[in-house]
């Protein structure tokens, strides 16, 4: 029977890879705007969902596991059991609703791709608008009219969303969730993604909101006193918080050097990709999905004694001609590169352990990426990597100015993440007859004012995650992840005293966080590395720090870095890397890493010779 079980495991692995790869390849080409085969993608998505939801798999797997011998074989079969328990749809009516839901979301996605948004450029000309461009304008444009046009664009998108099928999708999601035995779609997704009830989730979120309530209102009061009441308006808030430092920082973090900074930083951390093939599409363009993401068409795993390296795609939306885009693009590169490192290092014996969907917890997955992008705000990372074209290192005074601008709004920023969960909970709980476009927009503004104290500079219904089935009702995972990130950072700082270029970090993350994949819970991985269970306390503490406290920490960090011996080049990433712009290959490391970095930098300089849009 063991040989039967092993054969069944191998067959299941192969079938999954086939259906998953087909879906992911079409996902990538559709979302990157290099294909308009929406019908093909919808069919592939439905085939993938049908595989995941097949109720016939579970009884066979349980029988096989009961009779199998050997811990590894039992573990692999157990991974598939957990996978199908998360995804199986036994009710034919619910299966039909899922097909209907996939088709409805595909239609909404296709309509959204055709929507033409606009905003003002620095010459106050009406130009094509995108979510990244609007966000960057809100943070960095000195022209209030430009900033106003960006928030107007966000509100126009919100109105389009509620008028063009999203509310019908919400109703359909609820019908599906109730057919599956849940109160509504929010209830269904929280149980499925995080293995907790909404009530358990809001115990954690309410605790964080309570701990940071005074700090968020103090930050708003300080900004109002310093800049005037108009600074609190949604089109002004981001600029008055960080606009000056964003502009001052820009020369020190050009996007042309982002790939080099990422490669060198990850090398020195000891991060390995275990022969993975990485495709990076990093620049914004019309028709491309307006949010960074990372997906793995081929998950990493051991097939018997043979290692199957991952194939991973990730994207950012940098516009090197726009002030502030280099910094935001670098953040996305580190974030998605962290996801890629995670999914390239899962060492189970089935591909179900290494994928971004349930039973993988979103909070667990985002912990890996958010830990990596958290390094960029560290003073010693900035002193090591941030330098201008003349080779001059970022001055201490600018790091101090960054802290002075951003620290008072650290709580505000993290509460913006929590805000989405409060809104989505109420959105899906609304009576069908009451869920009108006007009522939904009013609900959004109500929760923004309650959680943030002002209307949000990133209006709720302009957040792409709400429209996509996989990311809807899951945004709170980012905040849960940030809590785990602060625990992880605190552990390494206690043990080693520093994070930037610490070569012990990559191997430790691979062993404790990445290797098990979803074979361990988020809390178990935290326990494995840090010895502590999940807690909101460390994140609340850093949010509540004063500017003076944060600057004292940064000063000590830079002083300690000066005492450490120089670091070498680190270990090669062990990855096959392709950097593309749509269907154009910009650079790869087939010849050498140095050639790839030189080709990328040259391509950016050649294609973005003009002055900065916000200069």
PyMOL commands that set and color helices and strands:
alter all, ss='L'
color gray80, all
select helices_A, chain A and resi 2-31+38-52+56-67+71-87+92-114+131-140+144-163+166-179+185-194+198-227+229-232+237-250+255-268+325-344+351-353+362-377+379-385+396-429+432-434+437-452+460-462+464-467+476-496+504-514+517-519+522-530+537-543+547-563+593-607
alter helices_A, ss='H'
color red, helices_A
select strands_A, chain A and resi 118-120+126-128+276-283+293-298+301-303+306-308+311-318+575-581+584-588
alter strands_A, ss='S'
color yellow, strands_A
deselect
rebuild
show_as cartoon
